Amino acid sequence: MSSPDQAASAALILFQRDDCPLCDQALEVLARARVPEFETVWIDGDDALEGRYGIRVPVLRDGTTGRELDWPFDADMARDFVAGA
């Protein structure tokens, strides 16, 4: 697990929360899409992150460009996002 500051420099970041079935589904989709390694940031207990992502998680963020892919997404959408499409 990384802090938000450490993850900011990561190529891909998945924002999620504890006990989140949608987050579990997103992890399965990302595995099917063969998304390269990513950092996980847990938003629980961080007021700023909960305010930004609380109702949106899971969210995949490109740490380089700042683009974000909100749930729901499928494997094709995840691959396109990673490819920059």
Steps between C-alpha positions, in 0.01 A plus 500: 500500500627847415421841628329741260827697471697190400228389260493839330821402324371156397401440141164350601310537826186316608301686763285265704360438845481211745209257470411623151350231273527734201870543572539122502325486162727774366808301604368201306436718193849651520650151524300383195613811312861425601543855622861553603597542861319774688504655845202463731385793710240432766277804546353392835580747776642768270247784491638654181503170310158399634364835386643455152452127445250386765207428269716436192725213612651305352683754284806430286720807464789564264755657732682658208212675323240517777237327285256287695285200414197469726316178572329329329759401242570179313823343378486676162447838665789435738733401214400810302556719806849357557581543131402867527195473274 
